[in-house]
Amino acid sequence: MFDRIRSAALFGIHQATVALGISLFPVAVFARRQLGINVPIGRLVETTGEAYENVEE
């Protein structure tokens, strides 16, 4: 039962980071072009995706 709750929670967190990454994309492009700063949203999405995939195993 706790595995299902954990899996659902990680899926929700992963989906939230994907939505955050999509919504912050224009900010990330601006920061990279104008300020030379990389925003690590992609790495955050990959990390939560890997965590969700590891729960399923």
DAVEN-V37748 format. One record per pair of residues at least 4 apart in sequence whose ideal C-beta (glycine too) atoms are under 7 Angstrom apart, sorted by the first residue. I is the first residue (numbers start at 0). GAP is how many residues later the second one is. Records with the same first field share a line. If there is no record, write none. Layout:
BEGIN
I=GAP ; GAP
END
This chain:
BEGIN
0=4
1=4
2=4
3=4
4=4
5=4 ; 49
6=4 ; 48 ; 49
7=4
8=4
9=4 ; 41 ; 42 ; 45
10=4 ; 41
11=4
12=4 ; 35
13=4 ; 34 ; 35 ; 38
14=4
15=4
16=4 ; 27 ; 28 ; 31
17=4 ; 27
18=4
19=4 ; 21
20=4 ; 20 ; 21 ; 24
23=4 ; 15 ; 17
24=4
25=4
26=4 ; 12
27=4 ; 11 ; 13
28=4
29=4
30=4 ; 6 ; 8
31=5 ; 6
39=4
40=4
41=4
42=4
43=4
44=4
45=4
46=4
47=4
48=4
49=4
50=4
END
